[in-house]
Amino acid sequence: MQSIPSPYTVAVYPIEQQPGVWFAAYLISEYKDGMERVVANVAMRHDTHRTAAKAKHAARCAGEGAIARLAARHYNTGATAQTTQGARHG
């Protein structure tokens, strides 16, 4: 599979909701013209885990998937809003 260059990065962090219950969160940033812009700050409260490591893994997978979709949209500059509008995945 060919990698698409991307101006996006993901930061992941677990949040302890209560003792022994963790949920994942991730932040997507775009770097352009020497500036950083936050594109998304997502808390996955619906997806709880028993360890911080599992929560971080879930956030990493979700964040990298979101970046792949953003990078593909960024790479295909000829795409219209209609073709990318339905590209949301949970």
PDB file of N, CA, C and O in Angstrom:
ATOM      1  N   MET A   1       0.841  -1.170   0.000  1.00  0.00           N
ATOM      2  CA  MET A   1       0.000   0.000   0.000  1.00  0.00           C
ATOM      3  C   MET A   1       0.891   1.239   0.000  1.00  0.00           C
ATOM      4  O   MET A   1       1.857   1.307   0.760  1.00  0.00           O
ATOM      5  N   GLN A   2       0.580   2.195  -0.827  1.00  0.00           N
ATOM      6  CA  GLN A   2       1.384   3.403  -0.950  1.00  0.00           C
ATOM      7  C   GLN A   2       0.963   4.420   0.110  1.00  0.00           C
ATOM      8  O   GLN A   2      -0.227   4.633   0.339  1.00  0.00           O
ATOM      9  N   SER A   3       1.938   5.036   0.745  1.00  0.00           N
ATOM     10  CA  SER A   3       1.671   6.037   1.763  1.00  0.00           C
ATOM     11  C   SER A   3       1.434   7.389   1.107  1.00  0.00           C
ATOM     12  O   SER A   3       2.171   7.786   0.204  1.00  0.00           O
ATOM     13  N   ILE A   4       0.408   8.090   1.561  1.00  0.00           N
ATOM     14  CA  ILE A   4       0.092   9.423   1.051  1.00  0.00           C
ATOM     15  C   ILE A   4       0.697  10.436   2.013  1.00  0.00           C
ATOM     16  O   ILE A   4       0.446  10.363   3.216  1.00  0.00           O
ATOM     17  N   PRO A   5       1.501  11.394   1.503  1.00  0.00           N
ATOM     18  CA  PRO A   5       2.071  12.404   2.392  1.00  0.00           C
ATOM     19  C   PRO A   5       0.947  13.197   3.065  1.00  0.00           C
ATOM     20  O   PRO A   5      -0.053  13.535   2.432  1.00  0.00           O
ATOM     21  N   SER A   6       1.126  13.485   4.349  1.00  0.00           N
ATOM     22  CA  SER A   6       0.052  14.128   5.093  1.00  0.00           C
ATOM     23  C   SER A   6       0.580  15.259   5.974  1.00  0.00           C
ATOM     24  O   SER A   6       1.619  15.111   6.617  1.00  0.00           O
ATOM     25  N   PRO A   7      -0.130  16.385   6.004  1.00  0.00           N
ATOM     26  CA  PRO A   7       0.237  17.471   6.912  1.00  0.00           C
ATOM     27  C   PRO A   7      -0.370  17.280   8.304  1.00  0.00           C
ATOM     28  O   PRO A   7      -0.239  18.155   9.160  1.00  0.00           O
ATOM     29  N   TYR A   8      -1.035  16.140   8.535  1.00  0.00           N
ATOM     30  CA  TYR A   8      -1.752  15.900   9.781  1.00  0.00           C
ATOM     31  C   TYR A   8      -0.956  15.028  10.749  1.00  0.00           C
ATOM     32  O   TYR A   8      -0.199  14.150  10.335  1.00  0.00           O
ATOM     33  N   THR A   9      -1.139  15.283  12.045  1.00  0.00           N
ATOM     34  CA  THR A   9      -0.565  14.434  13.085  1.00  0.00           C
ATOM     35  C   THR A   9      -1.662  14.121  14.099  1.00  0.00           C
ATOM     36  O   THR A   9      -2.654  14.842  14.205  1.00  0.00           O
ATOM     37  N   VAL A  10      -1.465  13.042  14.835  1.00  0.00           N
ATOM     38  CA  VAL A  10      -2.428  12.666  15.871  1.00  0.00           C
ATOM     39  C   VAL A  10      -1.705  12.540  17.211  1.00  0.00           C
ATOM     40  O   VAL A  10      -0.616  11.972  17.295  1.00  0.00           O
ATOM     41  N   ALA A  11      -2.327  13.078  18.244  1.00  0.00           N
ATOM     42  CA  ALA A  11      -1.851  12.914  19.620  1.00  0.00           C
ATOM     43  C   ALA A  11      -2.936  12.139  20.358  1.00  0.00           C
ATOM     44  O   ALA A  11      -4.117  12.469  20.260  1.00  0.00           O
ATOM     45  N   VAL A  12      -2.535  11.120  21.090  1.00  0.00           N
ATOM     46  CA  VAL A  12      -3.511  10.285  21.797  1.00  0.00           C
ATOM     47  C   VAL A  12      -3.271  10.347  23.295  1.00  0.00           C
ATOM     48  O   VAL A  12      -2.140  10.511  23.752  1.00  0.00           O
ATOM     49  N   TYR A  13      -4.352  10.212  24.050  1.00  0.00           N
ATOM     50  CA  TYR A  13      -4.205  10.175  25.489  1.00  0.00           C
ATOM     51  C   TYR A  13      -5.403   9.449  26.108  1.00  0.00           C
ATOM     52  O   TYR A  13      -6.538   9.602  25.656  1.00  0.00           O
ATOM     53  N   PRO A  14      -5.130   8.660  27.147  1.00  0.00           N
ATOM     54  CA  PRO A  14      -6.208   7.985  27.868  1.00  0.00           C
ATOM     55  C   PRO A  14      -6.726   8.880  28.996  1.00  0.00           C
ATOM     56  O   PRO A  14      -5.975   9.670  29.567  1.00  0.00           O
ATOM     57  N   ILE A  15      -7.988   8.750  29.302  1.00  0.00           N
ATOM     58  CA  ILE A  15      -8.586   9.493  30.408  1.00  0.00           C
ATOM     59  C   ILE A  15      -9.258   8.485  31.329  1.00  0.00           C
ATOM     60  O   ILE A  15     -10.049   7.651  30.887  1.00  0.00           O
ATOM     61  N   GLU A  16      -8.933   8.571  32.617  1.00  0.00           N
ATOM     62  CA  GLU A  16      -9.532   7.649  33.576  1.00  0.00           C
ATOM     63  C   GLU A  16     -10.868   8.226  34.046  1.00  0.00           C
ATOM     64  O   GLU A  16     -10.916   9.249  34.728  1.00  0.00           O
ATOM     65  N   GLN A  17     -11.937   7.552  33.669  1.00  0.00           N
ATOM     66  CA  GLN A  17     -13.290   8.005  34.007  1.00  0.00           C
ATOM     67  C   GLN A  17     -13.598   7.730  35.470  1.00  0.00           C
ATOM     68  O   GLN A  17     -14.190   8.564  36.156  1.00  0.00           O
ATOM     69  N   GLN A  18     -13.201   6.575  35.935  1.00  0.00           N
ATOM     70  CA  GLN A  18     -13.295   6.164  37.330  1.00  0.00           C
ATOM     71  C   GLN A  18     -12.230   5.093  37.522  1.00  0.00           C
ATOM     72  O   GLN A  18     -11.685   4.615  36.528  1.00  0.00           O
ATOM     73  N   PRO A  19     -11.909   4.698  38.734  1.00  0.00           N
ATOM     74  CA  PRO A  19     -10.843   3.707  38.911  1.00  0.00           C
ATOM     75  C   PRO A  19     -11.086   2.444  38.070  1.00  0.00           C
ATOM     76  O   PRO A  19     -12.109   1.773  38.205  1.00  0.00           O
ATOM     77  N   GLY A  20     -10.123   2.148  37.208  1.00  0.00           N
ATOM     78  CA  GLY A  20     -10.189   0.947  36.371  1.00  0.00           C
ATOM     79  C   GLY A  20     -11.019   1.072  35.111  1.00  0.00           C
ATOM     80  O   GLY A  20     -11.185   0.088  34.390  1.00  0.00           O
ATOM     81  N   VAL A  21     -11.547   2.258  34.820  1.00  0.00           N
ATOM     82  CA  VAL A  21     -12.333   2.483  33.602  1.00  0.00           C
ATOM     83  C   VAL A  21     -11.719   3.653  32.840  1.00  0.00           C
ATOM     84  O   VAL A  21     -11.722   4.791  33.309  1.00  0.00           O
ATOM     85  N   TRP A  22     -11.195   3.347  31.659  1.00  0.00           N
ATOM     86  CA  TRP A  22     -10.497   4.330  30.831  1.00  0.00           C
ATOM     87  C   TRP A  22     -11.228   4.504  29.506  1.00  0.00           C
ATOM     88  O   TRP A  22     -11.813   3.556  28.982  1.00  0.00           O
ATOM     89  N   PHE A  23     -11.193   5.723  28.968  1.00  0.00           N
ATOM     90  CA  PHE A  23     -11.657   5.924  27.606  1.00  0.00           C
ATOM     91  C   PHE A  23     -10.575   6.667  26.834  1.00  0.00           C
ATOM     92  O   PHE A  23      -9.686   7.298  27.406  1.00  0.00           O
ATOM     93  N   ALA A  24     -10.682   6.569  25.541  1.00  0.00           N
ATOM     94  CA  ALA A  24      -9.656   7.121  24.664  1.00  0.00           C
ATOM     95  C   ALA A  24     -10.027   8.524  24.203  1.00  0.00           C
ATOM     96  O   ALA A  24     -11.202   8.880  24.117  1.00  0.00           O
ATOM     97  N   ALA A  25      -9.008   9.302  23.913  1.00  0.00           N
ATOM     98  CA  ALA A  25      -9.195  10.624  23.326  1.00  0.00           C
ATOM     99  C   ALA A  25      -8.038  10.875  22.364  1.00  0.00           C
ATOM    100  O   ALA A  25      -6.921  10.408  22.583  1.00  0.00           O
ATOM    101  N   TYR A  26      -8.322  11.620  21.294  1.00  0.00           N
ATOM    102  CA  TYR A  26      -7.246  11.979  20.375  1.00  0.00           C
ATOM    103  C   TYR A  26      -7.458  13.379  19.823  1.00  0.00           C
ATOM    104  O   TYR A  26      -8.576  13.893  19.771  1.00  0.00           O
ATOM    105  N   LEU A  27      -6.355  13.973  19.414  1.00  0.00           N
ATOM    106  CA  LEU A  27      -6.327  15.329  18.882  1.00  0.00           C
ATOM    107  C   LEU A  27      -5.626  15.275  17.533  1.00  0.00           C
ATOM    108  O   LEU A  27      -4.509  14.767  17.433  1.00  0.00           O
ATOM    109  N   ILE A  28      -6.269  15.792  16.500  1.00  0.00           N
ATOM    110  CA  ILE A  28      -5.657  15.840  15.170  1.00  0.00           C
ATOM    111  C   ILE A  28      -5.284  17.282  14.874  1.00  0.00           C
ATOM    112  O   ILE A  28      -6.100  18.193  15.012  1.00  0.00           O
ATOM    113  N   SER A  29      -4.034  17.474  14.464  1.00  0.00           N
ATOM    114  CA  SER A  29      -3.530  18.796  14.103  1.00  0.00           C
ATOM    115  C   SER A  29      -3.058  18.791  12.659  1.00  0.00           C
ATOM    116  O   SER A  29      -2.610  17.772  12.133  1.00  0.00           O
ATOM    117  N   GLU A  30      -3.169  19.951  12.034  1.00  0.00           N
ATOM    118  CA  GLU A  30      -2.667  20.135  10.673  1.00  0.00           C
ATOM    119  C   GLU A  30      -1.559  21.179  10.728  1.00  0.00           C
ATOM    120  O   GLU A  30      -1.724  22.246  11.319  1.00  0.00           O
ATOM    121  N   TYR A  31      -0.434  20.859  10.106  1.00  0.00           N
ATOM    122  CA  TYR A  31       0.681  21.796  10.019  1.00  0.00           C
ATOM    123  C   TYR A  31       0.746  22.331   8.593  1.00  0.00           C
ATOM    124  O   TYR A  31       0.902  21.573   7.636  1.00  0.00           O
ATOM    125  N   LYS A  32       0.625  23.650   8.471  1.00  0.00           N
ATOM    126  CA  LYS A  32       0.622  24.273   7.144  1.00  0.00           C
ATOM    127  C   LYS A  32       1.203  25.679   7.270  1.00  0.00           C
ATOM    128  O   LYS A  32       0.803  26.443   8.148  1.00  0.00           O
ATOM    129  N   ASP A  33       2.128  26.014   6.409  1.00  0.00           N
ATOM    130  CA  ASP A  33       2.750  27.335   6.370  1.00  0.00           C
ATOM    131  C   ASP A  33       3.324  27.744   7.728  1.00  0.00           C
ATOM    132  O   ASP A  33       3.216  28.901   8.133  1.00  0.00           O
ATOM    133  N   GLY A  34       3.937  26.775   8.429  1.00  0.00           N
ATOM    134  CA  GLY A  34       4.564  27.055   9.710  1.00  0.00           C
ATOM    135  C   GLY A  34       3.601  27.231  10.868  1.00  0.00           C
ATOM    136  O   GLY A  34       4.011  27.624  11.960  1.00  0.00           O
ATOM    137  N   MET A  35       2.335  26.948  10.645  1.00  0.00           N
ATOM    138  CA  MET A  35       1.317  27.110  11.688  1.00  0.00           C
ATOM    139  C   MET A  35       0.676  25.765  11.997  1.00  0.00           C
ATOM    140  O   MET A  35       0.561  24.906  11.123  1.00  0.00           O
ATOM    141  N   GLU A  36       0.264  25.594  13.236  1.00  0.00           N
ATOM    142  CA  GLU A  36      -0.464  24.400  13.647  1.00  0.00           C
ATOM    143  C   GLU A  36      -1.917  24.780  13.879  1.00  0.00           C
ATOM    144  O   GLU A  36      -2.213  25.775  14.540  1.00  0.00           O
ATOM    145  N   ARG A  37      -2.821  23.975  13.328  1.00  0.00           N
ATOM    146  CA  ARG A  37      -4.252  24.208  13.497  1.00  0.00           C
ATOM    147  C   ARG A  37      -4.884  22.918  14.001  1.00  0.00           C
ATOM    148  O   ARG A  37      -4.679  21.858  13.409  1.00  0.00           O
ATOM    149  N   VAL A  38      -5.645  22.994  15.079  1.00  0.00           N
ATOM    150  CA  VAL A  38      -6.342  21.820  15.595  1.00  0.00           C
ATOM    151  C   VAL A  38      -7.551  21.562  14.705  1.00  0.00           C
ATOM    152  O   VAL A  38      -8.410  22.426  14.532  1.00  0.00           O
ATOM    153  N   VAL A  39      -7.600  20.360  14.145  1.00  0.00           N
ATOM    154  CA  VAL A  39      -8.680  19.977  13.240  1.00  0.00           C
ATOM    155  C   VAL A  39      -9.779  19.251  14.002  1.00  0.00           C
ATOM    156  O   VAL A  39     -10.961  19.455  13.727  1.00  0.00           O
ATOM    157  N   ALA A  40      -9.404  18.408  14.956  1.00  0.00           N
ATOM    158  CA  ALA A  40     -10.392  17.640  15.717  1.00  0.00           C
ATOM    159  C   ALA A  40      -9.855  17.309  17.103  1.00  0.00           C
ATOM    160  O   ALA A  40      -8.668  17.034  17.279  1.00  0.00           O
ATOM    161  N   ASN A  41     -10.747  17.342  18.075  1.00  0.00           N
ATOM    162  CA  ASN A  41     -10.450  16.915  19.434  1.00  0.00           C
ATOM    163  C   ASN A  41     -11.576  15.955  19.802  1.00  0.00           C
ATOM    164  O   ASN A  41     -12.697  16.383  20.076  1.00  0.00           O
ATOM    165  N   VAL A  42     -11.277  14.661  19.808  1.00  0.00           N
ATOM    166  CA  VAL A  42     -12.306  13.634  19.935  1.00  0.00           C
ATOM    167  C   VAL A  42     -12.131  12.849  21.229  1.00  0.00           C
ATOM    168  O   VAL A  42     -11.052  12.327  21.506  1.00  0.00           O
ATOM    169  N   ALA A  43     -13.201  12.769  22.019  1.00  0.00           N
ATOM    170  CA  ALA A  43     -13.232  11.924  23.210  1.00  0.00           C
ATOM    171  C   ALA A  43     -14.151  10.748  22.901  1.00  0.00           C
ATOM    172  O   ALA A  43     -15.321  10.930  22.563  1.00  0.00           O
ATOM    173  N   MET A  44     -13.611   9.556  23.021  1.00  0.00           N
ATOM    174  CA  MET A  44     -14.363   8.340  22.698  1.00  0.00           C
ATOM    175  C   MET A  44     -14.948   7.750  23.989  1.00  0.00           C
ATOM    176  O   MET A  44     -14.595   6.636  24.375  1.00  0.00           O
ATOM    177  N   ARG A  45     -15.825   8.483  24.646  1.00  0.00           N
ATOM    178  CA  ARG A  45     -16.385   8.070  25.937  1.00  0.00           C
ATOM    179  C   ARG A  45     -17.223   6.801  25.834  1.00  0.00           C
ATOM    180  O   ARG A  45     -17.393   6.089  26.824  1.00  0.00           O
ATOM    181  N   HIS A  46     -17.740   6.517  24.664  1.00  0.00           N
ATOM    182  CA  HIS A  46     -18.566   5.323  24.457  1.00  0.00           C
ATOM    183  C   HIS A  46     -17.741   4.042  24.443  1.00  0.00           C
ATOM    184  O   HIS A  46     -18.292   2.949  24.571  1.00  0.00           O
ATOM    185  N   ASP A  47     -16.431   4.167  24.289  1.00  0.00           N
ATOM    186  CA  ASP A  47     -15.543   3.016  24.129  1.00  0.00           C
ATOM    187  C   ASP A  47     -14.622   2.927  25.342  1.00  0.00           C
ATOM    188  O   ASP A  47     -13.520   3.475  25.323  1.00  0.00           O
ATOM    189  N   THR A  48     -15.065   2.239  26.403  1.00  0.00           N
ATOM    190  CA  THR A  48     -14.268   2.181  27.633  1.00  0.00           C
ATOM    191  C   THR A  48     -13.371   0.943  27.654  1.00  0.00           C
ATOM    192  O   THR A  48     -13.654  -0.069  27.014  1.00  0.00           O
ATOM    193  N   HIS A  49     -12.281   1.061  28.412  1.00  0.00           N
ATOM    194  CA  HIS A  49     -11.273   0.006  28.506  1.00  0.00           C
ATOM    195  C   HIS A  49     -10.851  -0.158  29.956  1.00  0.00           C
ATOM    196  O   HIS A  49     -11.072   0.731  30.779  1.00  0.00           O
ATOM    197  N   ARG A  50     -10.242  -1.296  30.268  1.00  0.00           N
ATOM    198  CA  ARG A  50      -9.793  -1.561  31.639  1.00  0.00           C
ATOM    199  C   ARG A  50      -8.388  -1.036  31.915  1.00  0.00           C
ATOM    200  O   ARG A  50      -7.986  -0.931  33.074  1.00  0.00           O
ATOM    201  N   THR A  51      -7.633  -0.704  30.857  1.00  0.00           N
ATOM    202  CA  THR A  51      -6.278  -0.190  31.054  1.00  0.00           C
ATOM    203  C   THR A  51      -6.046   1.050  30.197  1.00  0.00           C
ATOM    204  O   THR A  51      -6.689   1.242  29.165  1.00  0.00           O
ATOM    205  N   ALA A  52      -5.121   1.880  30.644  1.00  0.00           N
ATOM    206  CA  ALA A  52      -4.750   3.074  29.886  1.00  0.00           C
ATOM    207  C   ALA A  52      -4.130   2.686  28.545  1.00  0.00           C
ATOM    208  O   ALA A  52      -4.360   3.356  27.539  1.00  0.00           O
ATOM    209  N   ALA A  53      -3.344   1.605  28.527  1.00  0.00           N
ATOM    210  CA  ALA A  53      -2.685   1.175  27.293  1.00  0.00           C
ATOM    211  C   ALA A  53      -3.702   0.793  26.211  1.00  0.00           C
ATOM    212  O   ALA A  53      -3.526   1.120  25.037  1.00  0.00           O
ATOM    213  N   LYS A  54      -4.765   0.099  26.623  1.00  0.00           N
ATOM    214  CA  LYS A  54      -5.793  -0.288  25.643  1.00  0.00           C
ATOM    215  C   LYS A  54      -6.556   0.939  25.147  1.00  0.00           C
ATOM    216  O   LYS A  54      -6.927   1.000  23.974  1.00  0.00           O
ATOM    217  N   ALA A  55      -6.790   1.896  26.008  1.00  0.00           N
ATOM    218  CA  ALA A  55      -7.454   3.133  25.599  1.00  0.00           C
ATOM    219  C   ALA A  55      -6.583   3.908  24.613  1.00  0.00           C
ATOM    220  O   ALA A  55      -7.088   4.437  23.623  1.00  0.00           O
ATOM    221  N   LYS A  56      -5.270   3.978  24.879  1.00  0.00           N
ATOM    222  CA  LYS A  56      -4.350   4.661  23.959  1.00  0.00           C
ATOM    223  C   LYS A  56      -4.314   3.969  22.600  1.00  0.00           C
ATOM    224  O   LYS A  56      -4.275   4.626  21.560  1.00  0.00           O
ATOM    225  N   HIS A  57      -4.327   2.641  22.618  1.00  0.00           N
ATOM    226  CA  HIS A  57      -4.314   1.893  21.368  1.00  0.00           C
ATOM    227  C   HIS A  57      -5.581   2.185  20.556  1.00  0.00           C
ATOM    228  O   HIS A  57      -5.511   2.376  19.342  1.00  0.00           O
ATOM    229  N   ALA A  58      -6.721   2.220  21.218  1.00  0.00           N
ATOM    230  CA  ALA A  58      -7.980   2.512  20.528  1.00  0.00           C
ATOM    231  C   ALA A  58      -7.957   3.922  19.932  1.00  0.00           C
ATOM    232  O   ALA A  58      -8.413   4.130  18.807  1.00  0.00           O
ATOM    233  N   ALA A  59      -7.430   4.883  20.683  1.00  0.00           N
ATOM    234  CA  ALA A  59      -7.336   6.253  20.187  1.00  0.00           C
ATOM    235  C   ALA A  59      -6.386   6.341  19.005  1.00  0.00           C
ATOM    236  O   ALA A  59      -6.668   7.043  18.033  1.00  0.00           O
ATOM    237  N   ARG A  60      -5.255   5.630  19.079  1.00  0.00           N
ATOM    238  CA  ARG A  60      -4.285   5.647  17.982  1.00  0.00           C
ATOM    239  C   ARG A  60      -4.917   5.097  16.700  1.00  0.00           C
ATOM    240  O   ARG A  60      -4.771   5.686  15.629  1.00  0.00           O
ATOM    241  N   CYS A  61      -5.614   3.976  16.815  1.00  0.00           N
ATOM    242  CA  CYS A  61      -6.257   3.376  15.634  1.00  0.00           C
ATOM    243  C   CYS A  61      -7.309   4.307  15.039  1.00  0.00           C
ATOM    244  O   CYS A  61      -7.351   4.500  13.824  1.00  0.00           O
ATOM    245  N   ALA A  62      -8.155   4.883  15.886  1.00  0.00           N
ATOM    246  CA  ALA A  62      -9.203   5.788  15.405  1.00  0.00           C
ATOM    247  C   ALA A  62      -8.605   7.057  14.801  1.00  0.00           C
ATOM    248  O   ALA A  62      -9.039   7.510  13.742  1.00  0.00           O
ATOM    249  N   GLY A  63      -7.618   7.621  15.471  1.00  0.00           N
ATOM    250  CA  GLY A  63      -6.985   8.840  14.981  1.00  0.00           C
ATOM    251  C   GLY A  63      -6.247   8.640  13.671  1.00  0.00           C
ATOM    252  O   GLY A  63      -6.335   9.476  12.771  1.00  0.00           O
ATOM    253  N   GLU A  64      -5.516   7.530  13.558  1.00  0.00           N
ATOM    254  CA  GLU A  64      -4.796   7.262  12.307  1.00  0.00           C
ATOM    255  C   GLU A  64      -5.762   7.001  11.158  1.00  0.00           C
ATOM    256  O   GLU A  64      -5.482   7.373  10.019  1.00  0.00           O
ATOM    257  N   GLY A  65      -6.898   6.365  11.445  1.00  0.00           N
ATOM    258  CA  GLY A  65      -7.918   6.164  10.412  1.00  0.00           C
ATOM    259  C   GLY A  65      -8.496   7.492   9.939  1.00  0.00           C
ATOM    260  O   GLY A  65      -8.700   7.699   8.743  1.00  0.00           O
ATOM    261  N   ALA A  66      -8.757   8.387  10.884  1.00  0.00           N
ATOM    262  CA  ALA A  66      -9.271   9.709  10.528  1.00  0.00           C
ATOM    263  C   ALA A  66      -8.249  10.490   9.707  1.00  0.00           C
ATOM    264  O   ALA A  66      -8.610  11.170   8.746  1.00  0.00           O
ATOM    265  N   ILE A  67      -6.978  10.394  10.081  1.00  0.00           N
ATOM    266  CA  ILE A  67      -5.922  11.082   9.327  1.00  0.00           C
ATOM    267  C   ILE A  67      -5.813  10.520   7.915  1.00  0.00           C
ATOM    268  O   ILE A  67      -5.613  11.274   6.962  1.00  0.00           O
ATOM    269  N   ALA A  68      -5.940   9.217   7.772  1.00  0.00           N
ATOM    270  CA  ALA A  68      -5.868   8.607   6.434  1.00  0.00           C
ATOM    271  C   ALA A  68      -6.966   9.168   5.540  1.00  0.00           C
ATOM    272  O   ALA A  68      -6.727   9.444   4.365  1.00  0.00           O
ATOM    273  N   ARG A  69      -8.168   9.339   6.085  1.00  0.00           N
ATOM    274  CA  ARG A  69      -9.259   9.907   5.291  1.00  0.00           C
ATOM    275  C   ARG A  69      -8.999  11.375   4.975  1.00  0.00           C
ATOM    276  O   ARG A  69      -9.249  11.822   3.855  1.00  0.00           O
ATOM    277  N   LEU A  70      -8.496  12.132   5.960  1.00  0.00           N
ATOM    278  CA  LEU A  70      -8.177  13.541   5.717  1.00  0.00           C
ATOM    279  C   LEU A  70      -7.055  13.690   4.695  1.00  0.00           C
ATOM    280  O   LEU A  70      -7.117  14.555   3.822  1.00  0.00           O
ATOM    281  N   ALA A  71      -6.037  12.851   4.804  1.00  0.00           N
ATOM    282  CA  ALA A  71      -4.909  12.923   3.874  1.00  0.00           C
ATOM    283  C   ALA A  71      -5.355  12.593   2.460  1.00  0.00           C
ATOM    284  O   ALA A  71      -4.911  13.230   1.505  1.00  0.00           O
ATOM    285  N   ALA A  72      -6.230  11.600   2.314  1.00  0.00           N
ATOM    286  CA  ALA A  72      -6.735  11.241   0.991  1.00  0.00           C
ATOM    287  C   ALA A  72      -7.526  12.401   0.408  1.00  0.00           C
ATOM    288  O   ALA A  72      -7.410  12.693  -0.782  1.00  0.00           O
ATOM    289  N   ARG A  73      -8.322  13.060   1.226  1.00  0.00           N
ATOM    290  CA  ARG A  73      -9.098  14.214   0.768  1.00  0.00           C
ATOM    291  C   ARG A  73      -8.163  15.361   0.396  1.00  0.00           C
ATOM    292  O   ARG A  73      -8.382  16.048  -0.602  1.00  0.00           O
ATOM    293  N   HIS A  74      -7.119  15.564   1.202  1.00  0.00           N
ATOM    294  CA  HIS A  74      -6.134  16.614   0.947  1.00  0.00           C
ATOM    295  C   HIS A  74      -5.374  16.333  -0.357  1.00  0.00           C
ATOM    296  O   HIS A  74      -5.089  17.244  -1.134  1.00  0.00           O
ATOM    297  N   TYR A  75      -5.058  15.060  -0.574  1.00  0.00           N
ATOM    298  CA  TYR A  75      -4.301  14.649  -1.755  1.00  0.00           C
ATOM    299  C   TYR A  75      -5.139  14.800  -3.025  1.00  0.00           C
ATOM    300  O   TYR A  75      -4.616  15.217  -4.059  1.00  0.00           O
ATOM    301  N   ASN A  76      -6.414  14.470  -2.964  1.00  0.00           N
ATOM    302  CA  ASN A  76      -7.330  14.589  -4.102  1.00  0.00           C
ATOM    303  C   ASN A  76      -7.952  15.973  -4.101  1.00  0.00           C
ATOM    304  O   ASN A  76      -9.123  16.126  -3.751  1.00  0.00           O
ATOM    305  N   THR A  77      -7.194  16.973  -4.485  1.00  0.00           N
ATOM    306  CA  THR A  77      -7.664  18.354  -4.428  1.00  0.00           C
ATOM    307  C   THR A  77      -8.808  18.623  -5.385  1.00  0.00           C
ATOM    308  O   THR A  77      -9.507  19.625  -5.237  1.00  0.00           O
ATOM    309  N   GLY A  78      -9.015  17.762  -6.354  1.00  0.00           N
ATOM    310  CA  GLY A  78     -10.106  17.950  -7.300  1.00  0.00           C
ATOM    311  C   GLY A  78     -11.434  17.460  -6.769  1.00  0.00           C
ATOM    312  O   GLY A  78     -12.453  17.614  -7.444  1.00  0.00           O
ATOM    313  N   ALA A  79     -11.459  16.873  -5.579  1.00  0.00           N
ATOM    314  CA  ALA A  79     -12.706  16.344  -5.023  1.00  0.00           C
ATOM    315  C   ALA A  79     -13.626  17.488  -4.634  1.00  0.00           C
ATOM    316  O   ALA A  79     -13.177  18.517  -4.130  1.00  0.00           O
ATOM    317  N   THR A  80     -14.903  17.301  -4.870  1.00  0.00           N
ATOM    318  CA  THR A  80     -15.880  18.323  -4.500  1.00  0.00           C
ATOM    319  C   THR A  80     -16.420  18.024  -3.122  1.00  0.00           C
ATOM    320  O   THR A  80     -16.225  16.933  -2.588  1.00  0.00           O
ATOM    321  N   ALA A  81     -17.102  19.000  -2.550  1.00  0.00           N
ATOM    322  CA  ALA A  81     -17.677  18.809  -1.222  1.00  0.00           C
ATOM    323  C   ALA A  81     -18.693  17.690  -1.205  1.00  0.00           C
ATOM    324  O   ALA A  81     -18.842  16.998  -0.198  1.00  0.00           O
ATOM    325  N   GLN A  82     -19.402  17.505  -2.324  1.00  0.00           N
ATOM    326  CA  GLN A  82     -20.408  16.439  -2.381  1.00  0.00           C
ATOM    327  C   GLN A  82     -19.782  15.048  -2.312  1.00  0.00           C
ATOM    328  O   GLN A  82     -20.357  14.147  -1.700  1.00  0.00           O
ATOM    329  N   THR A  83     -18.632  14.859  -2.917  1.00  0.00           N
ATOM    330  CA  THR A  83     -18.022  13.527  -2.918  1.00  0.00           C
ATOM    331  C   THR A  83     -17.381  13.196  -1.575  1.00  0.00           C
ATOM    332  O   THR A  83     -17.223  12.019  -1.250  1.00  0.00           O
ATOM    333  N   THR A  84     -17.004  14.209  -0.781  1.00  0.00           N
ATOM    334  CA  THR A  84     -16.366  13.939   0.495  1.00  0.00           C
ATOM    335  C   THR A  84     -17.326  14.081   1.668  1.00  0.00           C
ATOM    336  O   THR A  84     -16.981  13.731   2.797  1.00  0.00           O
ATOM    337  N   GLN A  85     -18.518  14.587   1.414  1.00  0.00           N
ATOM    338  CA  GLN A  85     -19.458  14.855   2.494  1.00  0.00           C
ATOM    339  C   GLN A  85     -19.863  13.589   3.240  1.00  0.00           C
ATOM    340  O   GLN A  85     -20.007  13.629   4.462  1.00  0.00           O
ATOM    341  N   GLY A  86     -20.048  12.486   2.558  1.00  0.00           N
ATOM    342  CA  GLY A  86     -20.494  11.264   3.201  1.00  0.00           C
ATOM    343  C   GLY A  86     -19.381  10.389   3.693  1.00  0.00           C
ATOM    344  O   GLY A  86     -19.624   9.214   3.969  1.00  0.00           O
ATOM    345  N   ALA A  87     -18.172  10.887   3.820  1.00  0.00           N
ATOM    346  CA  ALA A  87     -17.019  10.070   4.174  1.00  0.00           C
ATOM    347  C   ALA A  87     -16.792   9.982   5.677  1.00  0.00           C
ATOM    348  O   ALA A  87     -15.652   9.818   6.111  1.00  0.00           O
ATOM    349  N   ARG A  88     -17.828  10.083   6.468  1.00  0.00           N
ATOM    350  CA  ARG A  88     -17.677   9.960   7.920  1.00  0.00           C
ATOM    351  C   ARG A  88     -17.844   8.530   8.354  1.00  0.00           C
ATOM    352  O   ARG A  88     -18.748   7.827   7.902  1.00  0.00           O
ATOM    353  N   HIS A  89     -16.964   8.106   9.234  1.00  0.00           N
ATOM    354  CA  HIS A  89     -17.011   6.755   9.773  1.00  0.00           C
ATOM    355  C   HIS A  89     -16.874   6.826  11.275  1.00  0.00           C
ATOM    356  O   HIS A  89     -16.142   7.670  11.793  1.00  0.00           O
ATOM    357  N   GLY A  90     -17.565   5.957  11.979  1.00  0.00           N
ATOM    358  CA  GLY A  90     -17.519   5.985  13.444  1.00  0.00           C
ATOM    359  C   GLY A  90     -16.532   5.146  14.029  1.00  0.00           C
ATOM    360  O   GLY A  90     -16.410   5.096  15.253  1.00  0.00           O
TER     361      GLY A  90
END
